[in-house]
């Protein structure tokens, strides 16, 4: 088969394609009835660690909508779980972990067991890569057009859950620990930085064509802590990936970073930076290098609402970025109650030029 050009991969490598490629964070999830049907068959970790299920869930939105990117179905907390931290997803509460707040807690974690623990994830990626590069169309997506994306949580965001032991709005214990015992917190961030880089490199070796680093809680930090615990780890992870797998794009997502997103985009070395809903994409574009790909950033609630308002705002974001590398996406994940037809309408709107 003749090799075909993948729009998303070309854009992530710096090409200003038009219309821009499009995929959505949390595109494989609870808003799809086919996902909800599969969810009844197994708990969350089982779904992540069972290749048959993870492959199916990853491909569900591609079959239905034909996005340009297929992102691995997994979770940012698979890494601490693979190192030995207890993890359970409790209905109505979310993730519950055995809190890591002392050196003894940290010593119980073993990065040496990660590779074996996440082997099912690598099997999923190998199978997905064979499918996206195969001769068959995936729903409306043409053969050889879909880019396979791997991902991990960024060290600070993963540390938030590891220290707190659960989700939170403020992650007070985590942020307090960074101030009261900075040496310990630095050791935790350092462990997560090297382990995250290793896991992303393993994902690339298994077939991921690009990788994304989610720092969902980076916006909780003041500038000094942001530079230390968000920018520096992302810079190290990107450098390791570039050294081991030159040419594989890295997408960084410093959610809620505000003005610090500009520094993140300039300093980390990522190929692309995803912007959250609150960012003015054009204003950021004017303040970062023209070679930095921007991704985003339609409000997920706009998609939930749908209609001409959604279409108009999507076009405005798309058109403002014309002439520079841009990946259309949301500013955060698809809301679970979003009607699937709204997502279909959004994809159609972005591609109508």
DOFI-249046 format. One record per residue (C-alpha): residue number from 0; residue in three letters; x negated, y, z. Coordinates in Angstrom, 3 decimals, always signed. Each point is the difference from the previous one (the first is absolute). Last residue first. Example, Ala and Ser with C-alpha at 12.3 -4.5 7.8 and 13.67 -1.06 7.14 Angstrom:
2
{atom 1, "Ser", {-13.670, -1.060, +7.140}} {atom 0, "Ala", {+1.370, -3.440, +0.660}} 
END
This chain:
353
{atom 352, "Unk", {+13.809, +25.160, +4.648}} {atom 351, "Unk", {+2.154, -2.726, +1.535}} {atom 350, "Unk", {-2.366, -2.197, +2.008}} {atom 349, "Unk", {+0.466, +1.807, +3.310}} {atom 348, "Unk", {+3.791, -0.001, -0.394}} {atom 347, "Unk", {+0.193, -3.742, -0.742}} {atom 346, "Unk", {-1.983, -0.808, +3.151}} {atom 345, "Unk", {+2.281, +2.255, +2.058}} {atom 344, "Unk", {+3.206, -1.500, -1.447}} {atom 343, "Unk", {-1.222, -3.504, +0.859}} {atom 342, "Unk", {-0.761, +1.138, +3.535}} {atom 341, "Unk", {+3.488, +1.493, +0.294}} {atom 340, "Unk", {+1.469, -3.264, -1.338}} {atom 339, "Unk", {-1.667, -1.865, +2.870}} {atom 338, "Unk", {+2.141, +1.926, +2.530}} {atom 337, "Unk", {-2.315, +1.278, +2.768}} {atom 336, "Unk", {+0.901, -1.428, +3.436}} {atom 335, "Unk", {-3.540, -1.291, +0.646}} {atom 334, "Unk", {-1.590, +3.440, -0.661}} {atom 333, "Unk", {-2.738, -0.305, -2.650}} {atom 332, "Unk", {-3.383, +0.759, +1.536}} {atom 331, "Unk", {-1.763, +3.345, +0.437}} {atom 330, "Unk", {-0.623, +3.082, -2.142}} {atom 329, "Unk", {+1.297, -1.935, -2.988}} {atom 328, "Unk", {-1.914, -0.949, -3.119}} {atom 327, "Unk", {-1.099, +1.439, -3.336}} {atom 326, "Unk", {-3.665, -0.602, -0.722}} {atom 325, "Unk", {-1.772, +3.119, -1.231}} {atom 324, "Unk", {-3.190, +0.634, -1.987}} {atom 323, "Unk", {+0.122, +3.613, -1.241}} {atom 322, "Unk", {+1.720, +1.537, -3.016}} {atom 321, "Unk", {+3.546, -0.211, +1.330}} {atom 320, "Unk", {+0.047, +0.243, +3.806}} {atom 319, "Unk", {+2.742, +2.613, +0.261}} {atom 318, "Unk", {+2.082, -2.036, -2.478}} {atom 317, "Unk", {+0.179, -3.087, +2.215}} {atom 316, "Unk", {+0.848, +1.907, +3.174}} {atom 315, "Unk", {+2.679, +2.038, -1.782}} {atom 314, "Unk", {+1.381, -3.077, -1.788}} {atom 313, "Unk", {+0.416, -1.817, +3.318}} {atom 312, "Unk", {+1.694, +3.065, +1.485}} {atom 311, "Unk", {+2.491, +0.193, -2.864}} {atom 310, "Unk", {+0.764, -3.739, +0.035}} {atom 309, "Unk", {+0.569, -0.105, +3.724}} {atom 308, "Unk", {+2.311, +3.006, -0.090}} {atom 307, "Unk", {+1.766, -1.485, -3.038}} {atom 306, "Unk", {+1.124, -3.040, +1.958}} {atom 305, "Unk", {-1.756, -2.012, +2.703}} {atom 304, "Unk", {+0.553, +0.539, +3.739}} {atom 303, "Unk", {-2.266, -2.912, +1.016}} {atom 302, "Unk", {-2.444, +1.112, -2.672}} {atom 301, "Unk", {-0.056, +3.499, +1.461}} {atom 300, "Unk", {-0.431, -1.582, +3.431}} {atom 299, "Unk", {-3.211, -1.575, -1.295}} {atom 298, "Unk", {-1.374, +3.544, -0.558}} {atom 297, "Unk", {-1.972, +0.019, -3.258}} {atom 296, "Unk", {-3.783, -0.026, +0.378}} {atom 295, "Unk", {-2.096, -1.496, -1.374}} {atom 294, "Unk", {-3.486, -0.852, -1.190}} {atom 293, "Unk", {-2.856, +2.351, -0.849}} {atom 292, "Unk", {-3.082, -1.069, -1.953}} {atom 291, "Unk", {-3.135, +1.873, +1.015}} {atom 290, "Unk", {-2.013, +1.012, -3.081}} {atom 289, "Unk", {+1.378, +3.530, +0.113}} {atom 288, "Unk", {-1.711, +0.434, +3.358}} {atom 287, "Unk", {+2.328, +1.136, +2.792}} {atom 286, "Unk", {+1.498, +3.413, +0.719}} {atom 285, "Unk", {+2.245, +0.652, -3.025}} {atom 284, "Unk", {+1.388, -3.538, +0.178}} {atom 283, "Unk", {+0.951, +0.581, +3.644}} {atom 282, "Unk", {+2.101, +3.036, -0.954}} {atom 281, "Unk", {+1.605, -1.938, -2.862}} {atom 280, "Unk", {+0.847, -2.921, +2.284}} {atom 279, "Unk", {+1.598, +2.098, +2.718}} {atom 278, "Unk", {-0.213, -2.541, +2.819}} {atom 277, "Unk", {+2.950, -0.763, +2.281}} {atom 276, "Unk", {+1.019, -3.209, -1.780}} {atom 275, "Unk", {-3.366, -1.668, +0.491}} {atom 274, "Unk", {-2.895, +0.132, -2.432}} {atom 273, "Unk", {-1.905, -2.974, -1.379}} {atom 272, "Unk", {-3.650, +0.652, -0.752}} {atom 271, "Unk", {-1.811, -1.629, -2.893}} {atom 270, "Unk", {-3.587, -0.946, -0.796}} {atom 269, "Unk", {-1.043, +0.063, +3.646}} {atom 268, "Unk", {-3.380, +1.613, +0.713}} {atom 267, "Unk", {+0.929, +0.966, +3.542}} {atom 266, "Unk", {-1.034, +3.670, -0.036}} {atom 265, "Unk", {+2.044, +1.988, -2.498}} {atom 264, "Unk", {+3.318, -1.805, +0.294}} {atom 263, "Unk", {-0.263, -0.216, +3.786}} {atom 262, "Unk", {-0.873, +3.708, +0.175}} {atom 261, "Unk", {+3.132, +0.829, -1.997}} {atom 260, "Unk", {+2.073, -2.420, +2.089}} {atom 259, "Unk", {-1.092, +1.983, +3.064}} {atom 258, "Unk", {+2.420, +2.739, -1.071}} {atom 257, "Unk", {+2.953, -2.166, +0.977}} {atom 256, "Unk", {-1.080, -3.500, +1.049}} {atom 255, "Unk", {+3.526, -1.410, +0.277}} {atom 254, "Unk", {-1.131, -3.205, -1.740}} {atom 253, "Unk", {-3.676, -0.380, -0.865}} {atom 252, "Unk", {+0.581, -2.412, -2.914}} {atom 251, "Unk", {-3.201, -1.047, -1.769}} {atom 250, "Unk", {-0.041, -1.769, -3.369}} {atom 249, "Unk", {-3.189, -1.888, -0.930}} {atom 248, "Unk", {-0.775, -0.820, -3.634}} {atom 247, "Unk", {-2.155, -2.999, -0.957}} {atom 246, "Unk", {-2.861, +1.271, -2.182}} {atom 245, "Unk", {-2.812, -1.264, +2.161}} {atom 244, "Unk", {+0.933, -3.055, +2.059}} {atom 243, "Unk", {-2.608, -0.577, +2.694}} {atom 242, "Unk", {-1.470, +3.503, +0.205}} {atom 241, "Unk", {+3.258, +1.809, -0.759}} {atom 240, "Unk", {+1.836, -2.114, +2.567}} {atom 239, "Unk", {-2.613, +0.773, +2.668}} {atom 238, "Unk", {+0.078, +3.721, -0.842}} {atom 237, "Unk", {+3.807, +0.066, +0.154}} {atom 236, "Unk", {-0.005, -1.641, +3.427}} {atom 235, "Unk", {-2.615, +2.437, +1.309}} {atom 234, "Unk", {+1.850, +3.079, -1.300}} {atom 233, "Unk", {+3.300, -1.281, +1.342}} {atom 232, "Unk", {-1.646, -0.549, +3.406}} {atom 231, "Unk", {-1.465, +3.541, -0.046}} {atom 230, "Unk", {+3.184, +1.766, -1.128}} {atom 229, "Unk", {+2.451, -1.571, +2.448}} {atom 228, "Unk", {-1.625, -0.502, +3.421}} {atom 227, "Unk", {-2.705, +2.675, +0.089}} {atom 226, "Unk", {+1.419, +2.609, -2.368}} {atom 225, "Unk", {+3.495, -0.450, +1.401}} {atom 224, "Unk", {-1.343, +0.232, +3.555}} {atom 223, "Unk", {-1.514, +3.424, -0.702}} {atom 222, "Unk", {+3.025, +1.125, -2.030}} {atom 221, "Unk", {+2.661, -0.906, +2.599}} {atom 220, "Unk", {+1.525, -3.478, -0.358}} {atom 219, "Unk", {+3.644, -1.037, -0.327}} {atom 218, "Unk", {-0.137, +0.486, -3.782}} {atom 217, "Unk", {-2.088, -3.151, -0.403}} {atom 216, "Unk", {+2.986, -2.160, +0.971}} {atom 215, "Unk", {+0.705, -1.734, -3.332}} {atom 214, "Unk", {-3.626, -0.474, -0.978}} {atom 213, "Unk", {+0.677, -2.486, -2.823}} {atom 212, "Unk", {-3.073, -0.976, -2.053}} {atom 211, "Unk", {+0.871, -1.137, -3.508}} {atom 210, "Unk", {-1.824, -2.442, -2.249}} {atom 209, "Unk", {-0.324, -0.303, -3.779}} {atom 208, "Unk", {-0.315, -2.965, -2.370}} {atom 207, "Unk", {+0.790, -2.586, +2.667}} {atom 206, "Unk", {-1.036, -3.450, -1.257}} {atom 205, "Unk", {-1.429, -2.176, +2.763}} {atom 204, "Unk", {-3.375, +1.792, -0.092}} {atom 203, "Unk", {+1.872, +3.284, +0.413}} {atom 202, "Unk", {+1.872, -1.380, +3.012}} {atom 201, "Unk", {-3.295, -1.184, +1.485}} {atom 200, "Unk", {-1.396, +3.519, -0.443}} {atom 199, "Unk", {+3.066, +1.353, +1.800}} {atom 198, "Unk", {-0.566, -2.453, +2.859}} {atom 197, "Unk", {-3.678, +0.872, +0.352}} {atom 196, "Unk", {+0.736, +3.737, -0.002}} {atom 195, "Unk", {+2.685, -0.511, +2.630}} {atom 194, "Unk", {-2.342, -2.057, +2.177}} {atom 193, "Unk", {-2.764, +2.622, -0.198}} {atom 192, "Unk", {+2.327, +2.887, +0.848}} {atom 191, "Unk", {+2.002, -1.941, +2.584}} {atom 190, "Unk", {-3.100, -0.889, +2.004}} {atom 189, "Unk", {-1.219, +3.611, -0.213}} {atom 188, "Unk", {+3.382, +1.338, +1.097}} {atom 187, "Unk", {-0.009, -2.327, +3.022}} {atom 186, "Unk", {-3.593, +0.920, +0.887}} {atom 185, "Unk", {+0.847, +3.705, -0.315}} {atom 184, "Unk", {+2.958, -0.499, +2.337}} {atom 183, "Unk", {-2.291, -1.576, +2.581}} {atom 182, "Unk", {-2.521, +2.852, -0.195}} {atom 181, "Unk", {+2.786, +2.608, -0.001}} {atom 180, "Unk", {+1.398, -1.171, +3.330}} {atom 179, "Unk", {+2.187, +2.842, +1.302}} {atom 178, "Unk", {+0.573, +1.821, -3.312}} {atom 177, "Unk", {+0.577, -2.932, -2.381}} {atom 176, "Unk", {+1.882, -1.720, +2.823}} {atom 175, "Unk", {+2.429, +2.922, +0.211}} {atom 174, "Unk", {+0.712, -0.282, -3.732}} {atom 173, "Unk", {+0.736, -3.693, +0.281}} {atom 172, "Unk", {+2.080, +0.279, +3.142}} {atom 171, "Unk", {+2.046, +2.884, -1.442}} {atom 170, "Unk", {+0.938, -1.753, -3.236}} {atom 169, "Unk", {+2.347, +2.898, -0.868}} {atom 168, "Unk", {+3.013, -1.510, -1.750}} {atom 167, "Unk", {-0.730, -3.549, +1.097}} {atom 166, "Unk", {-0.363, -3.538, -1.332}} {atom 165, "Unk", {-1.252, -2.740, +2.278}} {atom 164, "Unk", {-3.036, -1.156, +1.966}} {atom 163, "Unk", {-1.237, +3.575, +0.442}} {atom 162, "Unk", {-3.641, -0.958, -0.527}} {atom 161, "Unk", {+0.425, -2.319, -2.976}} {atom 160, "Unk", {+2.828, +2.044, -1.516}} {atom 159, "Unk", {-1.978, +3.245, +0.010}} {atom 158, "Unk", {-3.196, -1.832, -0.972}} {atom 157, "Unk", {+1.681, -1.017, -3.277}} {atom 156, "Unk", {+0.721, +3.665, -0.716}} {atom 155, "Unk", {-3.533, +1.077, +0.885}} {atom 154, "Unk", {-1.695, -2.762, -1.989}} {atom 153, "Unk", {+1.950, +0.427, -3.265}} {atom 152, "Unk", {+2.622, -2.636, -0.703}} {atom 151, "Unk", {-0.765, -2.281, -2.895}} {atom 150, "Unk", {+0.919, -0.300, -3.646}} {atom 149, "Unk", {-0.121, -1.966, -3.233}} {atom 148, "Unk", {+1.467, +1.309, -3.258}} {atom 147, "Unk", {+0.609, -2.071, -3.152}} {atom 146, "Unk", {+0.408, +2.146, -3.133}} {atom 145, "Unk", {+2.897, -0.875, -2.325}} {atom 144, "Unk", {-0.366, +0.449, -3.782}} {atom 143, "Unk", {-1.329, -3.422, -1.068}} {atom 142, "Unk", {+3.328, -1.231, -1.318}} {atom 141, "Unk", {+2.678, +2.731, -0.202}} {atom 140, "Unk", {+1.930, +0.927, +3.134}} {atom 139, "Unk", {+3.790, -0.255, -0.511}} {atom 138, "Unk", {+0.160, -3.263, +1.968}} {atom 137, "Unk", {-3.522, -1.309, +0.342}} {atom 136, "Unk", {-0.977, -0.637, -3.629}} {atom 135, "Unk", {-1.899, -3.220, -0.654}} {atom 134, "Unk", {-3.508, -0.273, -1.428}} {atom 133, "Unk", {-1.789, +0.065, +3.346}} {atom 132, "Unk", {-1.970, +2.861, +1.531}} {atom 131, "Unk", {+2.733, +0.813, +2.531}} {atom 130, "Unk", {+0.566, -3.723, +0.659}} {atom 129, "Unk", {-3.646, -1.033, +0.391}} {atom 128, "Unk", {-0.577, +2.996, +2.266}} {atom 127, "Unk", {+2.984, -0.978, +2.136}} {atom 126, "Unk", {-1.301, -3.529, +0.488}} {atom 125, "Unk", {-3.424, +1.190, +1.077}} {atom 124, "Unk", {+1.570, +2.602, +2.272}} {atom 123, "Unk", {+2.241, -2.532, +1.738}} {atom 122, "Unk", {-2.920, -2.376, +0.485}} {atom 121, "Unk", {-1.909, +2.887, +1.585}} {atom 120, "Unk", {+2.884, +0.558, +2.412}} {atom 119, "Unk", {-0.001, -3.723, +0.818}} {atom 118, "Unk", {-3.742, +0.314, +0.798}} {atom 117, "Unk", {+0.783, +2.630, +2.635}} {atom 116, "Unk", {-0.838, -2.130, +3.048}} {atom 115, "Unk", {-3.117, -1.512, -1.598}} {atom 114, "Unk", {-1.508, +3.373, -0.871}} {atom 113, "Unk", {+1.030, +1.585, +3.299}} {atom 112, "Unk", {-1.641, -2.502, +2.375}} {atom 111, "Unk", {-3.371, +1.761, +0.111}} {atom 110, "Unk", {+1.656, +3.271, +1.002}} {atom 109, "Unk", {+0.520, -1.525, +3.457}} {atom 108, "Unk", {+2.048, +1.947, +2.531}} {atom 107, "Unk", {-0.397, -1.127, +3.618}} {atom 106, "Unk", {-2.843, +2.470, +0.483}} {atom 105, "Unk", {+2.387, +2.894, -0.634}} {atom 104, "Unk", {+2.272, -1.025, +2.853}} {atom 103, "Unk", {-3.023, -0.352, +2.283}} {atom 102, "Unk", {-1.205, +3.423, -1.142}} {atom 101, "Unk", {+3.290, +1.467, +1.119}} {atom 100, "Unk", {+3.220, +1.368, -1.514}} {atom 99, "Unk", {+1.145, -2.568, -2.564}} {atom 98, "Unk", {+3.774, -0.470, +0.469}} {atom 97, "Unk", {+1.497, -3.439, -0.727}} {atom 96, "Unk", {+2.138, +0.889, -2.998}} {atom 95, "Unk", {+3.685, +0.709, -0.670}} {atom 94, "Unk", {+0.979, +1.054, -3.528}} {atom 93, "Unk", {+3.528, +1.286, -0.634}} {atom 92, "Unk", {+2.477, +0.594, +2.778}} {atom 91, "Unk", {+3.451, -0.708, -1.459}} {atom 90, "Unk", {-0.952, -3.490, -1.084}} {atom 89, "Unk", {-3.355, -0.955, +1.582}} {atom 88, "Unk", {-3.028, -0.396, -2.260}} {atom 87, "Unk", {-2.586, -1.912, +2.022}} {atom 86, "Unk", {-3.736, +0.455, +0.192}} {atom 85, "Unk", {-2.661, -1.362, +2.336}} {atom 84, "Unk", {-3.483, +1.252, -0.806}} {atom 83, "Unk", {-2.247, -2.740, -1.391}} {atom 82, "Unk", {-2.007, +1.637, -2.778}} {atom 81, "Unk", {+2.633, -1.095, -2.543}} {atom 80, "Unk", {+2.685, +1.782, +2.038}} {atom 79, "Unk", {-2.174, +3.128, +0.029}} {atom 78, "Unk", {-0.208, -0.218, -3.838}} {atom 77, "Unk", {+3.633, -1.009, -0.648}} {atom 76, "Unk", {+1.053, +3.241, +1.667}} {atom 75, "Unk", {-0.019, +2.025, -3.254}} {atom 74, "Unk", {+2.661, -2.275, -1.450}} {atom 73, "Unk", {+0.403, -2.251, -3.042}} {atom 72, "Unk", {+1.791, +0.056, -3.355}} {atom 71, "Unk", {-2.742, +0.917, -2.468}} {atom 70, "Unk", {+0.760, +3.090, -2.042}} {atom 69, "Unk", {+1.194, -0.409, -3.579}} {atom 68, "Unk", {-0.672, +3.131, -2.051}} {atom 67, "Unk", {+1.450, +1.295, -3.280}} {atom 66, "Unk", {+3.578, -0.522, +1.192}} {atom 65, "Unk", {+2.266, -2.176, -2.162}} {atom 64, "Unk", {+3.298, +0.570, +1.850}} {atom 63, "Unk", {+1.549, -3.395, +0.837}} {atom 62, "Unk", {-2.835, -2.387, -0.795}} {atom 61, "Unk", {-2.569, +2.406, +1.415}} {atom 60, "Unk", {+2.122, +0.524, +3.120}} {atom 59, "Unk", {+0.113, -3.769, +0.698}} {atom 58, "Unk", {-3.668, -0.658, -0.838}} {atom 57, "Unk", {-1.519, +0.631, +3.434}} {atom 56, "Unk", {+2.847, -1.907, +1.698}} {atom 55, "Unk", {-0.519, -3.076, -2.203}} {atom 54, "Unk", {-3.769, -0.018, +0.459}} {atom 53, "Unk", {+0.355, +0.390, +3.781}} {atom 52, "Unk", {+2.546, -2.831, +0.186}} {atom 51, "Unk", {-1.977, -2.568, -1.970}} {atom 50, "Unk", {-3.239, +1.181, +1.641}} {atom 49, "Unk", {+1.240, -0.586, +3.571}} {atom 48, "Unk", {-1.980, +2.264, +2.360}} {atom 47, "Unk", {+2.020, +3.194, -0.406}} {atom 46, "Unk", {+3.340, -1.816, +0.142}} {atom 45, "Unk", {-1.140, -1.954, +3.051}} {atom 44, "Unk", {-1.060, +3.251, +1.666}} {atom 43, "Unk", {+3.452, +1.498, -0.618}} {atom 42, "Unk", {+2.161, -2.888, +1.186}} {atom 41, "Unk", {+1.425, -2.519, -2.485}} {atom 40, "Unk", {+3.093, -0.925, -2.059}} {atom 39, "Unk", {+2.253, +2.983, +0.707}} {atom 38, "Unk", {-2.560, +2.343, -1.531}} {atom 37, "Unk", {+0.475, -1.691, -3.392}} {atom 36, "Unk", {+3.573, +1.240, -0.292}} {atom 35, "Unk", {-1.012, +3.465, +1.186}} {atom 34, "Unk", {-2.688, +0.130, -2.679}} {atom 33, "Unk", {+2.464, -0.916, -2.770}} {atom 32, "Unk", {+2.366, +2.685, +1.320}} {atom 31, "Unk", {-2.713, +2.635, -0.500}} {atom 30, "Unk", {+0.015, +2.951, +2.436}} {atom 29, "Unk", {-1.785, -2.161, +2.571}} {atom 28, "Unk", {-3.324, -0.155, -1.715}} {atom 27, "Unk", {-2.297, -0.134, -2.994}} {atom 26, "Unk", {-0.142, +3.646, -1.093}} {atom 25, "Unk", {-1.406, +0.819, +3.422}} {atom 24, "Unk", {-2.157, +2.728, -1.608}} {atom 23, "Unk", {+1.215, +0.650, -3.501}} {atom 22, "Unk", {-1.561, -0.500, -3.443}} {atom 21, "Unk", {-0.275, +2.383, -2.939}} {atom 20, "Unk", {-2.450, +0.658, -2.803}} {atom 19, "Unk", {-0.026, +3.588, -1.266}} {atom 18, "Unk", {+1.793, +0.861, -3.224}} {atom 17, "Unk", {-2.533, +0.803, -1.207}} {atom 16, "Unk", {-3.459, -1.213, +1.011}} {atom 15, "Unk", {-2.700, +2.246, +1.461}} {atom 14, "Unk", {-2.853, -2.511, +0.200}} {atom 13, "Unk", {-2.044, -0.060, +3.194}} {atom 12, "Unk", {-0.595, -3.646, +0.858}} {atom 11, "Unk", {+3.249, -0.061, +1.965}} {atom 10, "Unk", {+1.732, +1.113, -3.194}} {atom 9, "Unk", {-1.426, -2.858, -2.060}} {atom 8, "Unk", {+0.975, -2.482, +2.723}} {atom 7, "Unk", {+3.555, +1.314, +0.066}} {atom 6, "Unk", {+0.408, +0.002, -3.797}} {atom 5, "Unk", {-1.383, -3.528, -0.543}} {atom 4, "Unk", {-1.481, -0.249, -3.479}} {atom 3, "Unk", {+0.593, -3.284, -1.750}} {atom 2, "Unk", {-2.525, -2.718, -0.717}} {atom 1, "Unk", {+0.916, -1.923, -3.134}} {atom 0, "Unk", {+1.235, -3.484, +0.824}} 
END
